[in-house]
Amino acid sequence: MKKDNIPLFFATLQAANPTPETELEYATPFELLAAVLLSAQATDVGVNKATRKLFPVANTPQAILRLGVEGLEEYIKTIGLYRSKAKHLIETCRMLVELHGGEVPRTRAELEALPGVGRKTANVVLNVAFGEATIAVDTHIFRVGNRTGLAPGKTPLEVELKLEKRVPFEFRLHAHHWLILHGRYICVARTPKCWECAVAPYCDYKPKTPRPKSA
């Protein structure tokens, strides 16, 4: 993607959705952290279904610790990899209580020290809960970064570092969500919906996908 097209690309996404938000349902930084931990290799829709039952019963580290692994599993067993996620979440809750007074830490290093929390999860929490201009590269952003030419890279970290260099500062806070939503609904994995895409004029992907006859 040409450098001059990048501000136009993001300005177009911003005009369509000025204040994008995560599709995970949460009310506190801890609920967000728990939801993101549960969302690995799962859909936001599936996670929300589980947390709508879990959070009214246990939405603090202390309350989830009281459930124990088996108790927690009962609430999240509809989510993929629920057994390992339950163990990670319980251990994360234990560390939050013992090391952070039950609060979610606000630094990347402290977040990444929690079980099951990698760079992507830490970036989501820093961005969504604490308003930092981080970009969490998931499969959608990885695809969009490479396909559009915005931030090509062979690894999620490579794409993230390129985005940090190429996304203009005024768009950095919301770039994460604009790119995820674009990848989730328009620039989809198998056949991108180029005929519906408002940012197609700025994108390097060729040939653009034509409108299906049935669409």
C-alpha positions as a Markdown table, in Angstrom:
| # | Residue | x | y | z |
|---|---|---|---|---|
| 1 | Met | 0.0 | 0.0 | 0.0 |
| 2 | Lys | 1.4 | 3.4 | -1.0 |
| 3 | Lys | 2.2 | 5.6 | 2.0 |
| 4 | Asp | -0.1 | 8.4 | 0.7 |
| 5 | Asn | -3.0 | 5.9 | 0.7 |
| 6 | Ile | -2.7 | 4.9 | 4.4 |
| 7 | Pro | -4.3 | 8.1 | 5.9 |
| 8 | Leu | -7.2 | 7.8 | 3.3 |
| 9 | Phe | -7.6 | 4.1 | 4.2 |
| 10 | Phe | -8.0 | 4.8 | 7.9 |
| 11 | Ala | -10.1 | 8.0 | 7.4 |
| 12 | Thr | -12.5 | 5.9 | 5.4 |
| 13 | Leu | -12.8 | 3.2 | 8.1 |
| 14 | Gln | -13.2 | 6.0 | 10.7 |
| 15 | Ala | -16.0 | 7.7 | 8.7 |
| 16 | Ala | -17.9 | 4.4 | 8.6 |
| 17 | Asn | -17.3 | 3.6 | 12.3 |
| 18 | Pro | -16.0 | 6.6 | 14.4 |
| 19 | Thr | -15.7 | 4.8 | 17.7 |
| 20 | Pro | -15.3 | 1.0 | 17.1 |
| 21 | Glu | -15.5 | -1.3 | 20.1 |
| 22 | Thr | -14.6 | -4.9 | 20.9 |
| 23 | Glu | -17.4 | -7.4 | 20.3 |
| 24 | Leu | -16.5 | -9.1 | 23.6 |
| 25 | Glu | -18.9 | -8.2 | 26.4 |
| 26 | Tyr | -17.3 | -6.9 | 29.6 |
| 27 | Ala | -17.8 | -4.3 | 32.3 |
| 28 | Thr | -14.4 | -4.2 | 34.0 |
| 29 | Pro | -10.7 | -4.6 | 33.1 |
| 30 | Phe | -10.8 | -8.0 | 34.8 |
| 31 | Glu | -13.9 | -9.2 | 32.8 |
| 32 | Leu | -12.1 | -8.1 | 29.6 |
| 33 | Leu | -8.9 | -10.0 | 30.5 |
| 34 | Ala | -10.9 | -13.1 | 31.3 |
| 35 | Ala | -12.9 | -12.8 | 28.1 |
| 36 | Val | -9.8 | -12.4 | 26.0 |
| 37 | Leu | -8.1 | -15.3 | 27.7 |
| 38 | Leu | -11.2 | -17.5 | 26.8 |
| 39 | Ser | -11.4 | -16.2 | 23.2 |
| 40 | Ala | -8.3 | -17.9 | 21.9 |
| 41 | Gln | -9.3 | -20.2 | 19.0 |
| 42 | Ala | -13.0 | -19.3 | 19.8 |
| 43 | Thr | -15.5 | -16.8 | 18.5 |
| 44 | Asp | -16.5 | -13.7 | 20.4 |
| 45 | Val | -20.1 | -14.9 | 20.1 |
| 46 | Gly | -19.3 | -18.2 | 21.8 |
| 47 | Val | -17.3 | -16.5 | 24.6 |
| 48 | Asn | -20.1 | -14.0 | 25.2 |
| 49 | Lys | -22.6 | -16.8 | 25.7 |
| 50 | Ala | -20.4 | -18.4 | 28.3 |
| 51 | Thr | -19.5 | -15.2 | 30.2 |
| 52 | Arg | -23.1 | -14.1 | 30.3 |
| 53 | Lys | -23.6 | -17.0 | 32.7 |
| 54 | Leu | -20.2 | -16.8 | 34.4 |
| 55 | Phe | -19.8 | -13.1 | 35.2 |
| 56 | Pro | -23.1 | -12.7 | 37.2 |
| 57 | Val | -21.8 | -15.4 | 39.4 |
| 58 | Ala | -18.0 | -14.7 | 39.4 |
| 59 | Asn | -16.5 | -11.6 | 37.9 |
| 60 | Thr | -13.5 | -11.0 | 40.1 |
| 61 | Pro | -10.3 | -12.9 | 40.6 |
| 62 | Gln | -11.3 | -13.8 | 44.1 |
| 63 | Ala | -14.8 | -15.1 | 43.0 |
| 64 | Ile | -13.3 | -17.2 | 40.2 |
| 65 | Leu | -10.8 | -18.7 | 42.6 |
| 66 | Arg | -13.6 | -19.8 | 44.8 |
| 67 | Leu | -15.2 | -21.6 | 41.9 |
| 68 | Gly | -12.1 | -23.7 | 41.4 |
| 69 | Val | -11.1 | -25.3 | 38.2 |
| 70 | Glu | -14.0 | -27.8 | 38.0 |
| 71 | Gly | -16.5 | -25.1 | 38.9 |
| 72 | Leu | -15.2 | -22.8 | 36.3 |
| 73 | Glu | -15.2 | -25.5 | 33.7 |
| 74 | Glu | -19.0 | -25.9 | 34.1 |
| 75 | Tyr | -19.5 | -22.3 | 32.9 |
| 76 | Ile | -17.0 | -22.4 | 30.0 |
| 77 | Lys | -17.3 | -25.9 | 28.7 |
| 78 | Thr | -19.0 | -24.7 | 25.5 |
| 79 | Ile | -15.7 | -22.9 | 24.5 |
| 80 | Gly | -12.9 | -24.8 | 22.7 |
| 81 | Leu | -9.9 | -25.8 | 24.8 |
| 82 | Tyr | -12.0 | -25.1 | 28.0 |
| 83 | Arg | -10.0 | -27.3 | 30.3 |
| 84 | Ser | -6.6 | -25.6 | 29.6 |
| 85 | Lys | -8.3 | -22.2 | 29.6 |
| 86 | Ala | -9.9 | -22.9 | 33.0 |
| 87 | Lys | -6.5 | -23.8 | 34.5 |
| 88 | His | -4.9 | -20.7 | 33.0 |
| 89 | Leu | -7.6 | -18.4 | 34.2 |
| 90 | Ile | -7.5 | -19.9 | 37.7 |
| 91 | Glu | -3.7 | -19.4 | 37.8 |
| 92 | Thr | -4.0 | -15.9 | 36.4 |
| 93 | Cys | -6.6 | -15.1 | 39.2 |
| 94 | Arg | -4.2 | -16.5 | 41.8 |
| 95 | Met | -1.4 | -14.3 | 40.6 |
| 96 | Leu | -3.6 | -11.2 | 40.3 |
| 97 | Val | -4.7 | -11.7 | 44.0 |
| 98 | Glu | -1.2 | -12.5 | 45.3 |
| 99 | Leu | 0.9 | -10.0 | 43.3 |
| 100 | His | -1.5 | -7.2 | 42.2 |
| 101 | Gly | -4.1 | -6.9 | 44.9 |
| 102 | Gly | -6.8 | -8.4 | 42.7 |
| 103 | Glu | -6.3 | -5.7 | 40.1 |
| 104 | Val | -5.3 | -6.1 | 36.4 |
| 105 | Pro | -1.8 | -4.7 | 35.9 |
| 106 | Arg | -1.3 | -1.9 | 33.4 |
| 107 | Thr | 2.1 | -2.8 | 31.9 |
| 108 | Arg | 2.8 | -5.3 | 29.1 |
| 109 | Ala | 5.5 | -7.1 | 31.1 |
| 110 | Glu | 3.2 | -7.7 | 34.1 |
| 111 | Leu | 0.3 | -8.8 | 31.8 |
| 112 | Glu | 2.5 | -11.2 | 29.8 |
| 113 | Ala | 3.7 | -12.8 | 33.1 |
| 114 | Leu | 0.2 | -14.1 | 33.7 |
| 115 | Pro | -0.5 | -17.7 | 32.6 |
| 116 | Gly | -2.1 | -17.9 | 29.1 |
| 117 | Val | -1.5 | -14.2 | 28.4 |
| 118 | Gly | 0.7 | -13.6 | 25.4 |
| 119 | Arg | 1.5 | -10.4 | 23.5 |
| 120 | Lys | -1.8 | -10.3 | 21.6 |
| 121 | Thr | -3.9 | -10.6 | 24.8 |
| 122 | Ala | -1.8 | -8.0 | 26.6 |
| 123 | Asn | -2.2 | -5.6 | 23.7 |
| 124 | Val | -6.0 | -6.0 | 23.7 |
| 125 | Val | -6.2 | -5.3 | 27.4 |
| 126 | Leu | -3.8 | -2.3 | 27.2 |
| 127 | Asn | -5.8 | -0.9 | 24.2 |
| 128 | Val | -9.4 | -1.6 | 25.3 |
| 129 | Ala | -9.3 | -1.4 | 29.1 |
| 130 | Phe | -6.6 | 1.3 | 29.5 |
| 131 | Gly | -6.8 | 3.3 | 26.2 |
| 132 | Glu | -3.3 | 2.7 | 25.0 |
| 133 | Ala | -2.5 | 2.8 | 21.3 |
| 134 | Thr | -1.5 | -0.8 | 21.0 |
| 135 | Ile | -2.4 | -3.1 | 18.1 |
| 136 | Ala | -3.1 | -6.8 | 18.8 |
| 137 | Val | -2.4 | -8.8 | 15.7 |
| 138 | Asp | -4.9 | -11.7 | 15.5 |
| 139 | Thr | -5.6 | -13.8 | 12.4 |
| 140 | His | -7.8 | -11.1 | 10.9 |
| 141 | Ile | -5.3 | -8.3 | 11.3 |
| 142 | Phe | -2.5 | -10.5 | 10.1 |
| 143 | Arg | -4.5 | -11.3 | 6.9 |
| 144 | Val | -5.6 | -7.7 | 6.3 |
| 145 | Gly | -2.0 | -6.3 | 6.9 |
| 146 | Asn | -0.6 | -8.7 | 4.3 |
| 147 | Arg | -3.4 | -8.8 | 1.8 |
| 148 | Thr | -3.8 | -5.0 | 1.5 |
| 149 | Gly | -0.1 | -4.3 | 1.6 |
| 150 | Leu | -0.6 | -2.1 | 4.6 |
| 151 | Ala | 1.8 | -4.0 | 6.8 |
| 152 | Pro | 3.1 | -7.2 | 5.2 |
| 153 | Gly | 5.0 | -9.6 | 7.4 |
| 154 | Lys | 5.7 | -13.3 | 8.0 |
| 155 | Thr | 4.8 | -13.3 | 11.7 |
| 156 | Pro | 2.2 | -11.4 | 13.8 |
| 157 | Leu | 5.0 | -9.5 | 15.6 |
| 158 | Glu | 6.4 | -8.4 | 12.2 |
| 159 | Val | 3.0 | -7.2 | 11.2 |
| 160 | Glu | 2.5 | -5.4 | 14.5 |
| 161 | Leu | 5.8 | -3.6 | 14.3 |
| 162 | Lys | 5.1 | -2.5 | 10.8 |
| 163 | Leu | 1.7 | -1.2 | 11.7 |
| 164 | Glu | 3.2 | 0.8 | 14.6 |
| 165 | Lys | 5.4 | 2.5 | 12.0 |
| 166 | Arg | 2.8 | 3.0 | 9.3 |
| 167 | Val | -0.4 | 3.8 | 11.0 |
| 168 | Pro | -0.7 | 7.6 | 11.4 |
| 169 | Phe | -0.8 | 8.7 | 15.1 |
| 170 | Glu | -4.3 | 10.1 | 14.9 |
| 171 | Phe | -5.7 | 6.6 | 13.9 |
| 172 | Arg | -3.5 | 4.5 | 16.2 |
| 173 | Leu | -5.9 | 4.1 | 19.2 |
| 174 | His | -8.7 | 2.6 | 17.1 |
| 175 | Ala | -6.7 | 0.9 | 14.3 |
| 176 | His | -6.9 | -2.4 | 16.1 |
| 177 | His | -10.7 | -2.6 | 16.0 |
| 178 | Trp | -11.1 | -1.1 | 12.5 |
| 179 | Leu | -8.7 | -3.8 | 11.1 |
| 180 | Ile | -10.3 | -6.6 | 13.1 |
| 181 | Leu | -13.8 | -5.7 | 12.0 |
| 182 | His | -12.7 | -5.2 | 8.5 |
| 183 | Gly | -11.1 | -8.6 | 8.4 |
| 184 | Arg | -14.1 | -10.2 | 10.2 |
| 185 | Tyr | -16.8 | -8.9 | 7.9 |
| 186 | Ile | -15.3 | -7.6 | 4.6 |
| 187 | Cys | -11.8 | -8.8 | 4.0 |
| 188 | Val | -12.7 | -12.3 | 4.9 |
| 189 | Ala | -10.3 | -15.3 | 4.6 |
| 190 | Arg | -11.6 | -17.2 | 1.7 |
| 191 | Thr | -13.1 | -14.7 | -0.7 |
| 192 | Pro | -12.7 | -11.0 | 0.3 |
| 193 | Lys | -15.8 | -8.9 | -0.4 |
| 194 | Cys | -14.1 | -6.4 | -2.5 |
| 195 | Trp | -17.3 | -5.3 | -4.2 |
| 196 | Glu | -18.5 | -4.1 | -0.7 |
| 197 | Cys | -15.2 | -2.7 | 0.4 |
| 198 | Ala | -15.0 | 1.1 | 1.0 |
| 199 | Val | -11.2 | 1.0 | 1.2 |
| 200 | Ala | -10.7 | -1.1 | -2.0 |
| 201 | Pro | -9.3 | 2.0 | -3.9 |
| 202 | Tyr | -6.4 | 2.1 | -1.5 |
| 203 | Cys | -5.6 | -1.6 | -1.2 |
| 204 | Asp | -2.9 | -3.5 | -3.1 |
| 205 | Tyr | -5.0 | -6.7 | -3.4 |
| 206 | Lys | -5.4 | -7.8 | -7.1 |
| 207 | Pro | -7.5 | -8.8 | -8.8 |
| 208 | Lys | -10.3 | -7.4 | -6.8 |
| 209 | Thr | -13.1 | -9.9 | -6.2 |
| 210 | Pro | -16.1 | -9.2 | -8.5 |
| 211 | Arg | -19.6 | -9.0 | -7.2 |
| 212 | Pro | -21.2 | -12.5 | -7.3 |
| 213 | Lys | -24.1 | -12.8 | -9.6 |
| 214 | Ser | -26.3 | -13.9 | -6.6 |
| 215 | Ala | -25.2 | -10.9 | -4.4 |
